[in-house]
Amino acid sequence: MRQSIFCTAAVASLLFLACDKSGEVSPGGAGGDVSAEQAAAQEAPPVPISDRIRVTTSMGAFTLELLPDVAPKTVENFKRLVRNGFFEGTIFHRVIPGFMIQGGGHLPGMEKKVAGGYLPNEADVAKEKGLTNKRGTISMAYVPGNPHGANSQFFINVKNNAHLDFKAKTLTDFGHCPFGRVIQGMDVVDRISKVKTKNMNDYTTVPLTPVIVTKVEGVDADGSSV
């Protein structure tokens, strides 16, 4: 029994680290060889947005608290995408129970949705400031071997995933940058993590019924839209 549990956890971790090669835009890829800051500079002046973000899905809503003091560039990039309405209509396309749920880069039917720019990885800074990939944290996803190629895809940890934390400034050990946490609606995240999945294209853990993000918005402390 213990061996079976160990094998299941190992397979889940391997599935995550072996994310499809097209999962995110790399420098020089379809999104262009520009940074997230350069992409933002090409847009209109940003409208201030709350550090509290409510994500409404077809299975319910959850609220995030973003932590700009921990990962400032990552948070600003996420807010930029929220302001632009980028996430609305996307799906959670990788769901692994007891591990994480991942979204921010595909539409129903698994069509890719790509945002311009890429991000420097702030996983080392986040860890120094005490934020790691614990249950309930939101973190950035990227193609294995390209830790500075994160763009729009994110995941929410449904358990403590220490193996995803920063270890060293190398291509294989930089880890994934957490930049906030779920402060309300973790039951919704847990429910999403347990949906039935299927194989689709190059992915093996796509929800059988699409889990669609219908709205992403800044909210104040009492939950009102801002």
C-alpha positions in Angstrom: 0.0 0.0 0.0 2.8 2.4 0.9 4.6 1.6 -2.3 1.3 2.4 -4.3 0.9 5.8 -2.6 4.5 6.7 -3.3 4.2 5.7 -7.0 1.0 7.8 -7.4 2.7 10.9 -5.9 5.8 10.3 -8.1 3.7 10.0 -11.2 1.8 13.2 -10.3 5.0 15.2 -9.9 6.4 13.8 -13.1 3.3 14.7 -15.0 3.6 18.3 -13.7 7.3 18.7 -14.6 6.7 17.1 -18.0 4.2 19.8 -19.0 3.4 19.9 -22.7 6.2 21.8 -24.6 3.6 24.3 -25.9 2.3 25.0 -22.4 3.9 28.5 -22.2 5.5 31.0 -24.5 9.3 30.9 -24.4 11.5 33.9 -25.4 11.5 34.1 -29.1 8.3 32.1 -29.4 4.9 33.0 -30.5 4.7 35.8 -27.9 7.8 37.5 -29.2 11.1 38.0 -27.5 9.9 40.7 -25.1 9.6 40.9 -21.3 6.3 41.3 -19.5 7.4 44.8 -18.6 8.0 45.7 -22.2 4.6 44.2 -23.2 2.9 46.2 -20.4 4.7 49.4 -21.7 3.1 48.9 -25.1 -0.4 49.1 -23.5 -2.4 52.0 -22.1 -1.5 53.3 -18.6 -2.7 50.6 -16.1 -5.8 51.1 -14.1 -5.1 50.4 -10.4 -6.4 47.1 -9.3 -6.9 45.5 -5.9 -4.5 42.8 -4.5 -7.6 40.8 -3.8 -8.8 39.0 -7.0 -12.0 37.0 -7.2 -11.9 34.2 -9.8 -15.4 33.0 -10.8 -15.6 29.6 -12.6 -18.3 27.4 -13.9 -17.9 25.4 -10.6 -17.9 28.4 -8.2 -15.7 31.3 -7.1 -12.6 31.7 -5.0 -10.7 34.7 -3.9 -6.9 35.3 -4.1 -4.7 37.6 -2.1 -1.8 38.7 -4.3 1.5 39.5 -2.5 3.4 42.2 -4.4 6.0 42.5 -1.6 7.0 38.9 -2.2 6.9 38.7 -6.0 6.4 42.2 -7.5 6.9 41.5 -11.2 4.9 38.4 -11.1 2.0 40.1 -9.4 2.0 43.1 -11.7 2.0 40.7 -14.7 -1.0 38.8 -13.3 -2.8 42.1 -12.6 -2.1 43.3 -16.2 -3.7 40.1 -17.5 -6.7 40.6 -15.2 -7.1 44.2 -16.3 -7.1 43.1 -20.0 -9.7 40.4 -19.4 -7.2 37.8 -20.6 -8.3 35.0 -18.3 -12.0 35.1 -19.0 -13.1 32.3 -21.1 -10.0 30.2 -20.4 -10.2 26.8 -18.7 -8.4 24.8 -16.0 -6.7 22.4 -18.4 -4.6 20.3 -16.1 -6.2 18.9 -13.0 -4.3 16.4 -10.8 -6.0 15.4 -7.5 -3.8 15.7 -4.4 -1.4 17.9 -6.4 -2.6 21.0 -8.2 -5.0 22.6 -10.7 -3.5 24.6 -13.7 -5.0 27.2 -16.0 -4.5 30.5 -17.8 -3.4 29.3 -21.2 -6.2 27.3 -23.0 -9.7 27.8 -24.2 -12.5 25.1 -24.3 -11.4 22.5 -26.9 -7.8 23.1 -25.8 -7.1 25.9 -28.2 -4.1 27.9 -26.9 -4.4 31.5 -25.7 -1.1 33.3 -25.6 -0.2 36.6 -23.8 2.8 38.6 -25.0 6.0 38.7 -22.9 7.7 36.5 -20.5 8.6 36.8 -16.8 11.8 36.6 -14.8 11.4 33.9 -12.2 11.1 35.4 -8.6 10.9 32.0 -6.9 14.2 32.7 -5.0 12.9 36.0 -3.7 9.6 34.5 -2.7 11.3 31.8 -0.7 13.6 34.3 1.0 10.5 36.1 2.1 8.8 33.0 3.4 6.4 32.1 0.6 6.6 28.6 -0.8 4.4 26.2 -2.7 2.2 25.3 0.2 -1.5 24.3 -0.1 -3.6 27.2 -1.2 -0.8 29.2 -2.9 -1.0 30.3 -6.5 2.2 29.9 -8.5 3.5 30.3 -12.1 3.8 27.5 -14.5 6.4 27.2 -17.3 7.9 24.8 -19.8 10.4 22.5 -18.1 14.0 23.8 -18.6 12.9 27.4 -19.1 12.3 28.8 -15.6 12.2 32.4 -17.0 9.6 31.6 -19.6 6.5 32.0 -17.5 3.8 34.1 -19.0 0.1 33.6 -18.2 -0.3 30.0 -17.0 -0.6 29.5 -13.3 -1.5 26.7 -10.9 -3.0 26.5 -7.4 -1.4 23.9 -5.0 -3.9 21.6 -3.3 -1.3 20.2 -1.0 2.2 21.3 0.2 4.5 20.8 -2.8 8.0 21.5 -1.5 9.6 19.8 -4.5 8.4 22.8 -6.6 10.2 25.4 -4.5 13.4 27.3 -5.4 16.5 25.3 -4.7 19.2 26.8 -6.9 19.6 29.3 -9.8 19.8 26.5 -12.4 17.5 25.6 -15.2 16.3 22.5 -13.4 16.2 23.7 -9.8 14.9 27.3 -10.0 11.5 26.1 -9.0 8.1 27.8 -9.5 7.3 31.2 -8.1 4.3 31.5 -5.7 2.9 35.0 -5.7 -0.3 34.8 -3.6 -2.8 32.5 -1.8 -6.4 31.6 -1.8 -8.1 33.4 1.1 -11.7 32.3 0.4 -13.2 29.4 -1.6 -10.6 26.8 -1.2 -13.4 24.3 -1.2 -14.1 25.3 -4.8 -10.4 24.7 -5.7 -10.6 21.3 -4.0 -13.8 20.4 -5.9 -12.1 21.3 -9.2 -9.1 19.2 -8.4 -11.3 16.1 -8.1 -13.2 16.3 -11.4 -13.0 13.4 -13.8 -10.4 13.9 -16.5 -9.6 12.6 -20.0 -6.8 12.5 -22.5 -6.9 15.3 -25.1 -4.3 16.2 -27.6 -0.9 16.0 -25.7 -2.6 16.3 -22.3 -3.6 13.5 -20.0 -5.5 15.3 -17.2 -8.0 17.5 -19.0 -11.4 17.8 -17.1 -14.1 15.8 -18.9 -16.5 18.7 -18.5 -14.6 22.0 -19.1 -14.0 24.1 -15.9 -14.4 27.6 -17.4 -13.2 30.9 -15.9 -16.1 33.2 -16.4 -14.9 36.4 -14.6 -11.7 37.6 -12.9 -12.0 40.9 -11.0 -10.4 43.0 -8.2 -12.5 43.1 -5.0 -12.3 45.0 -1.7 -12.2 43.5 1.8 -16.0 42.9 1.9 -16.0 41.2 -1.5 -17.4 44.1 -3.5 -16.0 44.6 -7.0 -13.6 47.5 -7.4 
